């Protein structure tokens, strides 16, 4: 009985603000962490940025060449306007930590290496390889990058590719997406 009573008084003391920070101090601390309070050190860097684009049709590998940039022509989300569907490039609208994801699918005795590159430097790599069988094979990459405003990211064909097709249709989609985490 004494223990619940003690917890009650402790809770009442904290709830009333005794020996704790005031409401404004708590709000300022929370808002500075998420960067949404005007006047905080992070104000202006809290812009939401996210993109998701995919290829609307299959790609014939015969038309691929090493370092050809993949262009994802269907844009579902482009908050911050960082993704350009004409070039296939994502240009960081502001500095921060970004999470980037790709999915690539090969089809019937085909394969392709996909590279995620920043200013031409490989940051991640994967391979979709159905090279020895008639079936689908997919690869996904997840890359966390610290980007500066204006940094350019894209996906491209790596050193290995062959067969007939990369698949992007109602069964599986080749996609490129990302969002600003911090």
N, CA and C atoms as a LAMMPS dump frame, in Angstrom:
ITEM: TIMESTEP
0
ITEM: NUMBER OF ATOMS
546
ITEM: BOX BOUNDS ff ff ff
-5.0000000000000000e+02 5.0000000000000000e+02
-5.0000000000000000e+02 5.0000000000000000e+02
-5.0000000000000000e+02 5.0000000000000000e+02
ITEM: ATOMS id mol type element x y z
1 1 1 N 0.814 -1.193 0
2 1 2 C 0 0 0
3 1 3 C 0.86 1.259 0
4 2 1 N 1.957 1.221 0.696
5 2 2 C 2.835 2.382 0.765
6 2 3 C 3.474 2.676 -0.597
7 3 1 N 3.849 1.637 -1.324
8 3 2 C 4.492 1.803 -2.621
9 3 3 C 3.572 2.514 -3.624
10 4 1 N 2.294 2.102 -3.807
11 4 2 C 1.425 2.834 -4.735
12 4 3 C 1.213 4.282 -4.317
13 5 1 N 1.13 4.557 -3.044
14 5 2 C 0.936 5.917 -2.56
15 5 3 C 2.157 6.78 -2.868
16 6 1 N 3.341 6.21 -2.675
17 6 2 C 4.579 6.917 -2.978
18 6 3 C 4.673 7.228 -4.468
19 7 1 N 4.32 6.264 -5.311
20 7 2 C 4.325 6.495 -6.759
21 7 3 C 3.337 7.575 -7.142
22 8 1 N 2.177 7.624 -6.485
23 8 2 C 1.179 8.648 -6.758
24 8 3 C 1.743 10.038 -6.485
25 9 1 N 2.373 10.223 -5.322
26 9 2 C 2.933 11.539 -4.98
27 9 3 C 4.079 11.918 -5.905
28 10 1 N 4.881 10.932 -6.298
29 10 2 C 5.974 11.192 -7.234
30 10 3 C 5.402 11.652 -8.573
31 11 1 N 4.369 10.973 -9.06
32 11 2 C 3.738 11.323 -10.325
33 11 3 C 3.13 12.721 -10.26
34 12 1 N 2.408 13.03 -9.182
35 12 2 C 1.783 14.347 -9.017
36 12 3 C 2.848 15.429 -8.996
37 13 1 N 3.952 15.177 -8.324
38 13 2 C 5.035 16.163 -8.264
39 13 3 C 5.618 16.44 -9.633
40 14 1 N 5.838 15.398 -10.447
41 14 2 C 6.383 15.58 -11.79
42 14 3 C 5.355 16.233 -12.692
43 15 1 N 4.091 15.805 -12.587
44 15 2 C 3.032 16.362 -13.427
45 15 3 C 2.823 17.84 -13.159
46 16 1 N 3.038 18.271 -11.921
47 16 2 C 2.876 19.684 -11.594
48 16 3 C 4.088 20.513 -11.976
49 17 1 N 5.139 19.884 -12.465
50 17 2 C 6.309 20.608 -12.915
51 17 3 C 7.335 20.834 -11.831
52 18 1 N 7.158 20.259 -10.662
53 18 2 C 8.139 20.43 -9.593
54 18 3 C 9.447 19.758 -9.996
55 19 1 N 10.53 20.489 -9.889
56 19 2 C 11.861 19.981 -10.206
57 19 3 C 11.964 19.419 -11.624
58 20 1 N 11.234 19.984 -12.561
59 20 2 C 11.345 19.557 -13.954
60 20 3 C 11.323 20.8 -14.833
61 21 1 N 11.532 20.615 -16.106
62 21 2 C 11.534 21.763 -17.007
63 21 3 C 10.107 22.216 -17.281
64 22 1 N 9.965 23.458 -17.704
65 22 2 C 8.623 23.96 -17.986
66 22 3 C 8.18 23.541 -19.389
67 23 1 N 6.926 23.799 -19.705
68 23 2 C 6.326 23.362 -20.968
69 23 3 C 7.064 23.945 -22.178
70 24 1 N 7.387 25.252 -22.138
71 24 2 C 8.072 25.88 -23.266
72 24 3 C 9.438 25.24 -23.489
73 25 1 N 10.167 24.966 -22.41
74 25 2 C 11.474 24.33 -22.527
75 25 3 C 11.347 22.939 -23.153
76 26 1 N 10.317 22.197 -22.739
77 26 2 C 10.098 20.87 -23.317
78 26 3 C 9.748 20.979 -24.801
79 27 1 N 8.881 21.927 -25.161
80 27 2 C 8.505 22.108 -26.56
81 27 3 C 9.713 22.513 -27.395
82 28 1 N 10.511 23.443 -26.87
83 28 2 C 11.703 23.873 -27.599
84 28 3 C 12.652 22.712 -27.835
85 29 1 N 12.828 21.866 -26.83
86 29 2 C 13.717 20.706 -26.972
87 29 3 C 13.19 19.75 -28.032
88 30 1 N 11.923 19.418 -27.962
89 30 2 C 11.332 18.495 -28.931
90 30 3 C 11.37 19.096 -30.329
91 31 1 N 10.979 20.362 -30.459
92 31 2 C 10.952 21 -31.773
93 31 3 C 12.343 21.175 -32.366
94 32 1 N 13.347 21.402 -31.521
95 32 2 C 14.699 21.532 -32.061
96 32 3 C 15.193 20.199 -32.598
97 33 1 N 14.721 19.106 -32.021
98 33 2 C 15.1 17.794 -32.526
99 33 3 C 14.501 17.519 -33.897
100 34 1 N 13.28 17.98 -34.125
101 34 2 C 12.663 17.723 -35.427
102 34 3 C 12.807 18.907 -36.377
103 35 1 N 13.332 20.031 -35.922
104 35 2 C 13.633 21.161 -36.793
105 35 3 C 12.421 21.942 -37.257
106 36 1 N 11.305 21.91 -36.523
107 36 2 C 10.117 22.592 -36.986
108 36 3 C 9.808 23.885 -36.244
109 37 1 N 10.487 24.188 -35.175
110 37 2 C 10.233 25.413 -34.428
111 37 3 C 10.934 26.558 -35.14
112 38 1 N 10.204 27.622 -35.447
113 38 2 C 10.824 28.79 -36.069
114 38 3 C 11.828 29.38 -35.107
115 39 1 N 12.973 29.748 -35.637
116 39 2 C 13.996 30.342 -34.805
117 39 3 C 14.951 29.321 -34.219
118 40 1 N 14.652 28.04 -34.363
119 40 2 C 15.589 27.044 -33.841
120 40 3 C 16.769 26.931 -34.796
121 41 1 N 17.826 26.305 -34.34
122 41 2 C 19.015 26.165 -35.165
123 41 3 C 18.742 25.348 -36.417
124 42 1 N 17.75 24.446 -36.355
125 42 2 C 17.462 23.599 -37.497
126 42 3 C 16.338 24.138 -38.369
127 43 1 N 15.765 25.278 -38.031
128 43 2 C 14.673 25.808 -38.841
129 43 3 C 15.134 25.965 -40.281
130 44 1 N 14.276 25.587 -41.216
131 44 2 C 14.618 25.676 -42.628
132 44 3 C 15.204 24.386 -43.155
133 45 1 N 15.628 23.481 -42.289
134 45 2 C 16.162 22.211 -42.755
135 45 3 C 15.17 21.085 -42.525
136 46 1 N 13.944 21.417 -42.138
137 46 2 C 12.952 20.401 -41.869
138 46 3 C 12.086 20.077 -43.079
139 47 1 N 12.492 20.493 -44.269
140 47 2 C 11.712 20.25 -45.471
141 47 3 C 11.562 18.749 -45.7
142 48 1 N 10.352 18.336 -46.013
143 48 2 C 10.133 16.939 -46.344
144 48 3 C 10.586 16.703 -47.771
145 49 1 N 11.344 15.631 -47.962
146 49 2 C 11.824 15.27 -49.289
147 49 3 C 11.637 13.773 -49.439
148 50 1 N 10.976 13.379 -50.517
149 50 2 C 10.773 11.96 -50.794
150 50 3 C 10.475 11.794 -52.281
151 51 1 N 10.929 10.682 -52.844
152 51 2 C 10.606 10.402 -54.241
153 51 3 C 10.443 8.903 -54.442
154 52 1 N 9.607 8.555 -55.404
155 52 2 C 9.425 7.172 -55.811
156 52 3 C 9.096 7.177 -57.295
157 53 1 N 9.932 6.513 -58.073
158 53 2 C 9.722 6.423 -59.517
159 53 3 C 9.996 4.989 -59.952
160 54 1 N 9.322 4.583 -61.004
161 54 2 C 9.546 3.234 -61.533
162 54 3 C 9.508 3.262 -63.054
163 55 1 N 9.983 2.189 -63.65
164 55 2 C 9.963 2.064 -65.105
165 55 3 C 8.619 1.504 -65.527
166 56 1 N 8.047 2.101 -66.544
167 56 2 C 6.708 1.695 -66.973
168 56 3 C 6.721 0.481 -67.895
169 57 1 N 7.885 0.103 -68.405
170 57 2 C 7.924 -1.05 -69.298
171 57 3 C 9.278 -1.756 -69.203
172 58 1 N 9.299 -2.972 -69.728
173 58 2 C 10.521 -3.779 -69.727
174 58 3 C 11.624 -3.087 -70.518
175 59 1 N 12.859 -3.464 -70.204
176 59 2 C 14.029 -2.938 -70.924
177 59 3 C 14.705 -4.114 -71.613
178 60 1 N 15.021 -3.949 -72.874
179 60 2 C 15.799 -4.973 -73.552
180 60 3 C 17.262 -4.759 -73.219
181 61 1 N 17.894 -5.807 -72.749
182 61 2 C 19.303 -5.696 -72.362
183 61 3 C 20.184 -5.454 -73.58
184 62 1 N 19.732 -5.863 -74.734
185 62 2 C 20.515 -5.619 -75.955
186 62 3 C 20.8 -4.134 -76.14
187 63 1 N 19.944 -3.298 -75.568
188 63 2 C 20.139 -1.854 -75.719
189 63 3 C 20.948 -1.258 -74.562
190 64 1 N 21.301 -2.089 -73.592
191 64 2 C 22.071 -1.587 -72.458
192 64 3 C 23.557 -1.526 -72.794
193 65 1 N 24.236 -0.649 -72.12
194 65 2 C 25.688 -0.576 -72.213
195 65 3 C 26.213 -0.235 -70.819
196 66 1 N 27.462 -0.536 -70.579
197 66 2 C 28.059 -0.255 -69.28
198 66 3 C 27.913 1.224 -68.946
199 67 1 N 27.459 1.491 -67.738
200 67 2 C 27.261 2.824 -67.166
201 67 3 C 26.079 3.586 -67.757
202 68 1 N 25.224 2.909 -68.517
203 68 2 C 23.992 3.566 -68.967
204 68 3 C 23.139 3.862 -67.742
205 69 1 N 22.683 5.084 -67.636
206 69 2 C 21.849 5.5 -66.506
207 69 3 C 20.432 4.972 -66.714
208 70 1 N 19.893 4.343 -65.672
209 70 2 C 18.5 3.917 -65.713
210 70 3 C 17.613 5.149 -65.525
211 71 1 N 16.601 5.256 -66.361
212 71 2 C 15.643 6.352 -66.265
213 71 3 C 14.292 5.75 -65.893
214 72 1 N 13.8 6.143 -64.75
215 72 2 C 12.517 5.668 -64.243
216 72 3 C 11.476 6.71 -64.622
217 73 1 N 10.635 6.377 -65.603
218 73 2 C 9.777 7.371 -66.23
219 73 3 C 8.457 7.647 -65.519
220 74 1 N 7.998 6.753 -64.684
221 74 2 C 6.739 6.978 -63.959
222 74 3 C 7.053 7.477 -62.558
223 75 1 N 6.654 8.69 -62.278
224 75 2 C 6.937 9.298 -60.984
225 75 3 C 5.645 9.316 -60.169
226 76 1 N 5.643 8.594 -59.077
227 76 2 C 4.482 8.544 -58.187
228 76 3 C 4.581 9.614 -57.098
229 77 1 N 5.791 9.831 -56.589
230 77 2 C 6.012 10.793 -55.505
231 77 3 C 7.272 11.585 -55.825
232 78 1 N 7.196 12.903 -55.64
233 78 2 C 8.377 13.736 -55.861
234 78 3 C 8.287 14.981 -54.977
235 79 1 N 8.226 14.759 -53.684
236 79 2 C 8.125 15.852 -52.714
237 79 3 C 9.494 16.512 -52.611
238 80 1 N 9.56 17.778 -52.934
239 80 2 C 10.825 18.501 -52.955
240 80 3 C 11.402 18.618 -54.356
241 81 1 N 10.785 17.932 -55.327
242 81 2 C 11.178 17.983 -56.747
243 81 3 C 12.64 17.636 -56.985
244 82 1 N 13.158 16.663 -56.26
245 82 2 C 14.557 16.275 -56.436
246 82 3 C 14.792 15.283 -57.557
247 83 1 N 13.76 14.509 -57.944
248 83 2 C 13.937 13.494 -58.985
249 83 3 C 13.55 14.064 -60.344
250 84 1 N 14.404 13.828 -61.35
251 84 2 C 14.155 14.28 -62.717
252 84 3 C 13.887 13.062 -63.6
253 85 1 N 12.642 12.908 -64.059
254 85 2 C 12.244 11.743 -64.857
255 85 3 C 12.851 11.75 -66.258
256 86 1 N 13.368 12.873 -66.705
257 86 2 C 13.994 12.918 -68.032
258 86 3 C 15.418 12.368 -67.999
259 87 1 N 16.132 12.64 -66.904
260 87 2 C 17.529 12.211 -66.812
261 87 3 C 17.725 10.974 -65.94
262 88 1 N 16.741 10.668 -65.07
263 88 2 C 16.888 9.555 -64.131
264 88 3 C 17.718 9.906 -62.915
265 89 1 N 17.99 11.169 -62.726
266 89 2 C 18.86 11.601 -61.623
267 89 3 C 18.065 12.215 -60.479
268 90 1 N 18.558 11.981 -59.268
269 90 2 C 18.03 12.642 -58.083
270 90 3 C 19.064 13.666 -57.653
271 91 1 N 18.632 14.917 -57.535
272 91 2 C 19.506 16 -57.094
273 91 3 C 18.989 16.451 -55.731
274 92 1 N 19.81 16.302 -54.697
275 92 2 C 19.39 16.611 -53.329
276 92 3 C 18.978 18.082 -53.217
277 93 1 N 17.71 18.343 -52.871
278 93 2 C 17.255 19.727 -52.725
279 93 3 C 17.881 20.439 -51.532
280 94 1 N 18.3 19.675 -50.526
281 94 2 C 18.983 20.261 -49.382
282 94 3 C 19.855 19.202 -48.726
283 95 1 N 20.765 19.65 -47.893
284 95 2 C 21.696 18.748 -47.216
285 95 3 C 20.974 17.925 -46.162
286 96 1 N 21.489 16.714 -45.942
287 96 2 C 20.917 15.858 -44.914
288 96 3 C 21.306 14.407 -45.128
289 97 1 N 20.746 13.561 -44.3
290 97 2 C 20.948 12.121 -44.414
291 97 3 C 19.758 11.543 -45.175
292 98 1 N 20.036 10.816 -46.238
293 98 2 C 19.001 10.265 -47.1
294 98 3 C 19.059 8.736 -47.103
295 99 1 N 17.892 8.138 -47.268
296 99 2 C 17.768 6.693 -47.438
297 99 3 C 17.337 6.471 -48.884
298 100 1 N 18.13 5.685 -49.619
299 100 2 C 17.891 5.451 -51.046
300 100 3 C 17.647 3.961 -51.262
301 101 1 N 16.628 3.63 -52.063
302 101 2 C 16.28 2.237 -52.317
303 101 3 C 16.129 1.997 -53.816
304 102 1 N 16.6 0.859 -54.281
305 102 2 C 16.392 0.459 -55.675
306 102 3 C 15.901 -0.981 -55.713
307 103 1 N 15.16 -1.295 -56.757
308 103 2 C 14.779 -2.671 -57.056
309 103 3 C 15.001 -2.896 -58.542
310 104 1 N 15.641 -4.002 -58.878
311 104 2 C 15.893 -4.38 -60.265
312 104 3 C 15.482 -5.83 -60.435
313 105 1 N 14.837 -6.14 -61.563
314 105 2 C 14.339 -7.496 -61.813
315 105 3 C 14.828 -7.957 -63.184
316 106 1 N 15.432 -9.145 -63.217
317 106 2 C 15.82 -9.75 -64.496
318 106 3 C 14.832 -10.866 -64.828
319 107 1 N 14.819 -11.26 -66.108
320 107 2 C 13.811 -12.207 -66.574
321 107 3 C 14.428 -13.181 -67.569
322 108 1 N 14.184 -14.468 -67.365
323 108 2 C 14.568 -15.556 -68.27
324 108 3 C 15.977 -15.427 -68.876
325 109 1 N 16.913 -16.019 -68.185
326 109 2 C 18.31 -16.089 -68.625
327 109 3 C 18.931 -14.712 -68.885
328 110 1 N 18.609 -13.787 -68.012
329 110 2 C 19.158 -12.434 -68.125
330 110 3 C 19.81 -12.057 -66.801
331 111 1 N 20.676 -11.07 -66.844
332 111 2 C 21.275 -10.559 -65.619
333 111 3 C 21.765 -9.129 -65.84
334 112 1 N 21.821 -8.392 -64.732
335 112 2 C 22.372 -7.046 -64.793
336 112 3 C 22.848 -6.615 -63.421
337 113 1 N 24.004 -5.994 -63.409
338 113 2 C 24.525 -5.348 -62.214
339 113 3 C 23.951 -3.942 -62.202
340 114 1 N 23.514 -3.507 -61.032
341 114 2 C 23.017 -2.142 -60.889
342 114 3 C 23.888 -1.434 -59.861
343 115 1 N 24.278 -0.225 -60.197
344 115 2 C 25.105 0.574 -59.295
345 115 3 C 24.343 1.829 -58.885
346 116 1 N 24.436 2.159 -57.619
347 116 2 C 23.939 3.443 -57.121
348 116 3 C 25.164 4.341 -57.027
349 117 1 N 25.134 5.45 -57.73
350 117 2 C 26.317 6.305 -57.791
351 117 3 C 26.002 7.734 -57.364
352 118 1 N 26.99 8.338 -56.739
353 118 2 C 26.93 9.745 -56.328
354 118 3 C 28.08 10.452 -57.031
355 119 1 N 27.766 11.363 -57.899
356 119 2 C 28.783 12.076 -58.689
357 119 3 C 29.742 11.086 -59.357
358 120 1 N 29.202 9.981 -59.862
359 120 2 C 29.998 8.998 -60.586
360 120 3 C 30.74 7.998 -59.725
361 121 1 N 30.644 8.105 -58.403
362 121 2 C 31.325 7.181 -57.482
363 121 3 C 30.313 6.162 -56.968
364 122 1 N 30.634 4.878 -57.085
365 122 2 C 29.725 3.815 -56.66
366 122 3 C 29.549 3.856 -55.147
367 123 1 N 28.279 3.904 -54.724
368 123 2 C 27.944 3.893 -53.299
369 123 3 C 27.298 2.584 -52.873
370 124 1 N 26.687 1.855 -53.812
371 124 2 C 26.117 0.548 -53.532
372 124 3 C 25.996 -0.196 -54.853
373 125 1 N 25.883 -1.519 -54.769
374 125 2 C 25.833 -2.335 -55.976
375 125 3 C 25.033 -3.603 -55.697
376 126 1 N 24.323 -4.084 -56.704
377 126 2 C 23.56 -5.321 -56.588
378 126 3 C 23.486 -5.995 -57.947
379 127 1 N 23.043 -7.253 -57.97
380 127 2 C 22.89 -7.963 -59.238
381 127 3 C 21.588 -8.753 -59.238
382 128 1 N 20.825 -8.575 -60.308
383 128 2 C 19.633 -9.389 -60.559
384 128 3 C 20.087 -10.432 -61.577
385 129 1 N 20.062 -11.703 -61.188
386 129 2 C 20.677 -12.736 -62.028
387 129 3 C 19.771 -13.956 -62.191
388 130 1 N 19.078 -14.018 -63.317
389 130 2 C 18.354 -15.231 -63.703
390 130 3 C 19.062 -15.832 -64.915
391 131 1 N 20.378 -15.702 -64.929
392 131 2 C 21.201 -16.053 -66.075
393 131 3 C 21.197 -17.507 -66.503
394 132 1 N 20.942 -18.435 -65.593
395 132 2 C 20.997 -19.852 -65.958
396 132 3 C 19.636 -20.534 -65.918
397 133 1 N 18.571 -19.762 -65.85
398 133 2 C 17.253 -20.386 -65.76
399 133 3 C 16.155 -19.431 -66.246
400 134 1 N 15.029 -20.024 -66.62
401 134 2 C 13.872 -19.24 -67.039
402 134 3 C 13.035 -18.911 -65.815
403 135 1 N 13.235 -17.743 -65.308
404 135 2 C 12.528 -17.317 -64.107
405 135 3 C 12.848 -15.85 -63.863
406 136 1 N 12.28 -15.306 -62.801
407 136 2 C 12.569 -13.941 -62.397
408 136 3 C 13.627 -13.961 -61.302
409 137 1 N 14.445 -12.93 -61.282
410 137 2 C 15.385 -12.731 -60.177
411 137 3 C 15.416 -11.235 -59.901
412 138 1 N 15.465 -10.895 -58.632
413 138 2 C 15.473 -9.471 -58.307
414 138 3 C 16.576 -9.165 -57.31
415 139 1 N 16.941 -7.911 -57.284
416 139 2 C 17.872 -7.41 -56.289
417 139 3 C 17.348 -6.071 -55.791
418 140 1 N 17.623 -5.805 -54.549
419 140 2 C 17.287 -4.512 -53.957
420 140 3 C 18.522 -3.976 -53.256
421 141 1 N 18.651 -2.677 -53.263
422 141 2 C 19.71 -2.041 -52.488
423 141 3 C 19.07 -1.028 -51.561
424 142 1 N 19.652 -0.868 -50.406
425 142 2 C 19.24 0.164 -49.448
426 142 3 C 20.519 0.865 -49.017
427 143 1 N 20.568 2.152 -49.258
428 143 2 C 21.789 2.91 -49.037
429 143 3 C 21.479 4.159 -48.218
430 144 1 N 22.201 4.371 -47.147
431 144 2 C 22.05 5.57 -46.327
432 144 3 C 23.24 6.472 -46.631
433 145 1 N 22.94 7.667 -47.113
434 145 2 C 24 8.581 -47.551
435 145 3 C 23.832 9.966 -46.944
436 146 1 N 24.949 10.567 -46.604
437 146 2 C 24.971 11.958 -46.191
438 146 3 C 25.166 12.784 -47.461
439 147 1 N 24.141 13.529 -47.851
440 147 2 C 24.202 14.311 -49.081
441 147 3 C 24.221 15.795 -48.778
442 148 1 N 24.917 16.535 -49.623
443 148 2 C 24.894 17.989 -49.57
444 148 3 C 23.925 18.477 -50.632
445 149 1 N 23.393 19.654 -50.421
446 149 2 C 22.498 20.243 -51.411
447 149 3 C 23.188 20.243 -52.775
448 150 1 N 22.511 19.736 -53.805
449 150 2 C 23.064 19.697 -55.153
450 150 3 C 23.779 18.399 -55.511
451 151 1 N 24.019 17.523 -54.521
452 151 2 C 24.63 16.223 -54.841
453 151 3 C 23.715 15.453 -55.789
454 152 1 N 24.329 14.76 -56.742
455 152 2 C 23.581 14.036 -57.771
456 152 3 C 23.728 12.535 -57.563
457 153 1 N 22.581 11.853 -57.515
458 153 2 C 22.533 10.392 -57.415
459 153 3 C 21.816 9.844 -58.629
460 154 1 N 22.254 8.68 -59.071
461 154 2 C 21.522 7.966 -60.103
462 154 3 C 21.863 6.48 -60.004
463 155 1 N 21.126 5.69 -60.751
464 155 2 C 21.445 4.265 -60.857
465 155 3 C 21.903 4.016 -62.284
466 156 1 N 22.784 3.053 -62.419
467 156 2 C 23.298 2.775 -63.761
468 156 3 C 23.649 1.297 -63.89
469 157 1 N 23.875 0.888 -65.119
470 157 2 C 24.295 -0.472 -65.419
471 157 3 C 25.753 -0.619 -64.987
472 158 1 N 26.028 -1.694 -64.279
473 158 2 C 27.396 -1.974 -63.846
474 158 3 C 28.162 -2.75 -64.906
475 159 1 N 29.251 -3.39 -64.51
476 159 2 C 30.121 -4.067 -65.475
477 159 3 C 29.526 -5.344 -66.068
478 160 1 N 28.516 -5.944 -65.422
479 160 2 C 27.973 -7.2 -65.94
480 160 3 C 26.519 -7.086 -66.332
481 161 1 N 26.205 -7.485 -67.56
482 161 2 C 24.829 -7.509 -68.03
483 161 3 C 24.755 -8.434 -69.229
484 162 1 N 23.594 -9.034 -69.439
485 162 2 C 23.426 -9.929 -70.584
486 162 3 C 22.071 -10.6 -70.553
487 163 1 N 21.751 -11.278 -71.627
488 163 2 C 20.459 -11.925 -71.757
489 163 3 C 19.532 -11.074 -72.592
490 164 1 N 18.247 -11.115 -72.26
491 164 2 C 17.262 -10.411 -73.062
492 164 3 C 16.601 -9.228 -72.352
493 165 1 N 16.097 -9.455 -71.119
494 165 2 C 15.226 -8.446 -70.527
495 165 3 C 15.474 -8.178 -69.052
496 166 1 N 15.252 -6.946 -68.696
497 166 2 C 15.003 -6.563 -67.314
498 166 3 C 13.505 -6.294 -67.256
499 167 1 N 12.886 -6.703 -66.178
500 167 2 C 11.433 -6.698 -66.095
501 167 3 C 10.898 -5.522 -65.295
502 168 1 N 9.896 -4.868 -65.835
503 168 2 C 9.153 -3.849 -65.106
504 168 3 C 7.755 -3.823 -65.705
505 169 1 N 6.824 -4.443 -64.995
506 169 2 C 5.439 -4.507 -65.465
507 169 3 C 4.527 -4.763 -64.277
508 170 1 N 3.382 -5.379 -64.504
509 170 2 C 2.428 -5.617 -63.42
510 170 3 C 2.873 -6.72 -62.469
511 171 1 N 3.883 -7.494 -62.823
512 171 2 C 4.385 -8.553 -61.945
513 171 3 C 5.486 -8.071 -61.01
514 172 1 N 6.325 -7.189 -61.5
515 172 2 C 7.457 -6.67 -60.715
516 172 3 C 7.901 -5.356 -61.348
517 173 1 N 8.389 -4.464 -60.52
518 173 2 C 8.793 -3.155 -61.027
519 173 3 C 10.244 -2.855 -60.695
520 174 1 N 10.905 -2.251 -61.655
521 174 2 C 12.216 -1.667 -61.399
522 174 3 C 11.941 -0.265 -60.856
523 175 1 N 12.497 0.024 -59.684
524 175 2 C 12.176 1.302 -59.063
525 175 3 C 13.396 1.939 -58.401
526 176 1 N 13.267 3.238 -58.176
527 176 2 C 14.282 4.075 -57.554
528 176 3 C 13.523 5 -56.626
529 177 1 N 13.873 4.996 -55.35
530 177 2 C 13.142 5.821 -54.393
531 177 3 C 14.058 6.261 -53.262
532 178 1 N 13.592 7.231 -52.51
533 178 2 C 14.372 7.686 -51.377
534 178 3 C 13.645 8.76 -50.6
535 179 1 N 14.196 9.068 -49.433
536 179 2 C 13.638 10.118 -48.604
537 179 3 C 14.722 10.67 -47.696
538 180 1 N 14.501 11.907 -47.269
539 180 2 C 15.417 12.552 -46.336
540 180 3 C 15.063 12.099 -44.933
541 181 1 N 16.017 11.495 -44.248
542 181 2 C 15.809 11.001 -42.904
543 181 3 C 16.043 12.089 -41.871
544 182 1 N 17.176 12.784 -41.987
545 182 2 C 17.563 13.841 -41.035
546 182 3 C 18.031 15.072 -41.785
